[in-house]
Amino acid sequence: MARNSKHQKKPPWLKVNFSSNQNYFDVSKILKEKGLHTICQSAKCPNISECWGQKTATFLILGDVCTRNCAFCAVKSGTPSPPKKDEGERIAEAAVLMGLQYVVITSVTRDDLDDGGAFLFASTIEKINEKAPETKVEVLIPDFRGEEEPLQRVLEAQPEVLNHNVEVPETLYPSINRPPINYLRSLKVLEQAKKRGAWTKSGIMVGLGETKAHILQTFSGLRNVSCDLLTIGQYLQPSRSHYPVKKYYSPLEFKQLKKIALDFGFKQVESGPLVRSSYRAHTMYHAACADTA
């Protein structure tokens, strides 16, 4: 898998058409009324039109300012405001209004908080279960600095899926402004969640200069901690100041990666140029459950 040069023109398969589906505008209106953030907006997700058009969204809790500064990420970095404790309540209300059957909750990283914000993940899950008991919940969590107690607090609220992204192969961590030790910390998070009985999920981006061997090592590391579900997507540079794209993978290469990942033993894999962490999350979960029924 050869690397390409910087600042190339995007290939045609990365073109995204904006949808004027009424659902898109309905979702946007509800989010504004409830004063809620989504990772769809903060991370400039290319699937926002498709997902909102299907009345799905990934809610972003704990504000929209991250205490870390990863070189690939479009989310703002800096000093965040104090958490809003009623955020879970408002998300639950939005989920009811949107008629959601499956909700994904994620957050910025909040190293400024004693528990990394685990309390708000837990309370959001609890509020959704209270107001929409038939709705399934997936959480996409930060690493909570590797501390077990915050993770346990989230798992006690019983989300259907515990998602935590390793993002890139371990060898690339210094390039994206992450200490290499954080890779092993992330694997530990997934391992602990699996031991506590959760469905576990992770995601990686490709196109940052990794080799095929690096990808295979990452698949192996995730399966060694029994990770169930995997997403694989193309890294897209949010701005000129972010880490550059080294290679654009073709749709065929993504199909090949999916086959390899399934051969490693992942129960479900979404792999494609525009795939992101929560893309078709409900489909992956239900398919995995059906496979083990």
N, C-alpha and C positions, 0 to 999 in steps of 0.2 A: 504494500500500500504506500505508494510514493507520496512525498510531500509536494505541495504546490507553492508558488511564490505568494508574497503578501498582496493584499488588496485586489484580488481577482474579481472579475465580474461574476455575479452569481449565476449559476446554471439555470436553465428554464424550469427544471423540476422544483425549484424553490419559490416560484412565483405563487403568490397567494391572492386570491380574489376576495374583495370585501363583499359580504352579503348584506342585503338590505332586509333580510328576514325580520318580521315584526318582533319575533322573540328576542332578537338582539337588543332592540330598543327597550323592550319591556324589562329585560334583565338590567340594562344600564340605568333605567329609571329607579328600580327597586334598590340597587346598590347606592345610588345617590341619596335616596330618601332615608336609607338606614345609616348613611355615613360610613360605608364599609369600603375596605381596600380589597383588591384581588391581585394575585400574583400575575394574572393574565395581563393586567395593565402595567404593574411595576416592573416586570421582567420582559416586557415587550414581546409577549408570546405570539408567534405567527398564527396560532390556531384560535385566536380570540373570537373571530367572526364565526367560525364553525361551531365552537363550543357554546358561545352565548346564543347562537341561533338555535341550538338544541336545548336551551335552558339549563346549561351546566356552567359552573364557574368554580374556581379554586380560591377560596377565601383566604385572605392574608391577615393574620392577627398580630397583635403586639406592635401596631404601627407599620410604617413603610420606610423606616430608616434602620439600616443594619449596623451593628457595631464592628463588623469585619469588612474587609475590602478586597474581595476576591477579584482577580484580574479579568475574569470572564463575565461578571455579573452586572446587569443593568440596574439592579436595585440600588437606591441611594445609600451612601455610607456616611456615618457621622455620629452625633450624639442624639439618641432617640428621646422622645417625650415619654412620660410615665404611662404605663399601660392603662387602658380604659376597661375597667372591670365589668362593664355591661356589654362588652363586645360579643361575648358568647350568646347573650340574650338576643341581640340584634341579628346575629347570624342565623340563629334558630328561627326567628321571625321571617327573615328573608327566605330561608329554605322552604318554609311553609308557603309563603306567597308565590315562590317560583315552582312549587310542586315537585321539589327534588326528591328522587328516590335514592340518590347516592351523593354524598357531600365529601369534598376534599378540603381539609383545613391545613394550611401551612403557615409559616411565620418567617420574619427576618430573624437573624441570630441576635439574641439579647444577652451578651456576656456581662452587661451591667446589672442584671437581676440575679438575685441569690440562687434561684432555681431555674434560670434561663427562660422563664416564662411557662414552665410546665403547668403551673396552676391554671393558666388561662386555656391551654389546650384541654385540660381535664374538664374545666367548667363548661367549655364550649361543647364538648362531646355530651356532657350530662344534660345541657339545655336542649340540644337537638333530640336526644333520646326522650326527653320529657315532652317536647312540643310536637315531635314527629317520630314516634316510636318505630315506624316501619322503615325509616330512612337509614341506610347504611352509612358509616363514617370511616373515611380513610384520613390518617394524619401523616403529613410529610414534615418530619421534625428536624431541628438542628441537632448537633451532637451533645448538647447540654454539658459541654466541657468534659465529657466522658463520665460524668457522675451518675451513679446508679439510682439514687433516690428520685430525681426528677423523672427519669424514664419510667420507673415503677409507678409514679403518680399518674402518668399518662396512660399506662397500660391498665391500671386499676379502673379507669373509666370505660374500658372495653371497646376501643375502636375495632372495626372489622379488619383493617389493614394498618400496619405500622411501616411507613415508608421513610427511608433515609438514604439520600444519594451519596455515593462515593465520588460522583461527578467525572473524574478522569483517572487513568492509571496512576499508581503510586509514584512512578518516576517523574510525572509531570507536576506533582504538587508544588515544588519550588517555583515553577514557571507561572503558576496561577496565584501566587502569593499565599500559599498554605504550607505550614510546616509538614514535612513528610510523616511525622508521628500521627498527624490527624487522620491519615488513611487507615492506620491500624485501629485508631479510636473509633472510626466509623464502622469498621467491620465488627468491633466489639459491641457497639450499639445494636447492630442487627442480630448478632449472636445472642445477646441477652434477651432481646425481644422474642426471638424464636424459642428460647428455653422457657419463656413464660407463656408459650402457647399461641402467640400471635401469628397471623399471616404476615410475612415480611416481604418487603419490596425495595428495590434500589434502582438507580438510573445512572447512565454514563453518557457523556457527550463524546463525539469523535470529530476529528478534523483539527486538533490542536498540536499535531506533530507526533502522535503515538504511532507505534508500529503494530503489526498484527500480533507479534509476540506479547506486547504490552497488553493488548486487549484480551488475549487468551489468559494471561496471568490474572487479569482483573476478574474475568468470568470464574476462574478457578478459586480465587480468594473469596468471592461471594458465595459460591456453592459450598466451600469448606465451612461456612457458617450457616449453611442450609437456607440461603435466601430463596424465596419461592418465585417472585415475580421480578421482571427486569424490563426497563425501557432503554432504548438506544436511539439517540437522535443526533442530528448534525449541529455542531457548534456554529452559531452565527454571531459575528462581532457586533455588539450593540452600538459602538461608536469607534472613531479612529483612535481614541485614547485607551481602548480596551485591547486585550490580547488578540493578535491577528489570527485569522483563519489560515491554516497551513494547507488544508486539503478539503475539497468538496467531494464527499462520497456519493456515488451514483445509487439510484434505487436498487439496482442489481446487487451492489455491494451490501446494502442494508439487508436485502433478502438473505444473502449468504451469511451475514452476521447473525441473523435470527436463527437460521438453521444450526449454526455452530452453538449458539447459546442454548437452544433446546436440547442439543446433543449433550451438553454439560449437565442437563437435568433440571433447568428452570421449568416451572409448571406452565407459565405463560410469558410470552415475550412480545412486546410491541417494538418494532424496529423500522425506522424510516426517516427521511430527511427532516420532516417537520414534527417528529414525535418529541413530546416533552413529558415530564415526570407524571403528570396526571392525565395525559391524553388517553381517552377511552378507558379510564380507570374502572368504571363500573363494568365494562365488558370483560376486562381482564379478571376482575374479582369473581364475577359470576361464572366465567368459563373455568376458572381454577376450582371453584366449589363443585361444579358439575363433574369435573374430571375425577374428584375424590369421593363423589357420592356413591 
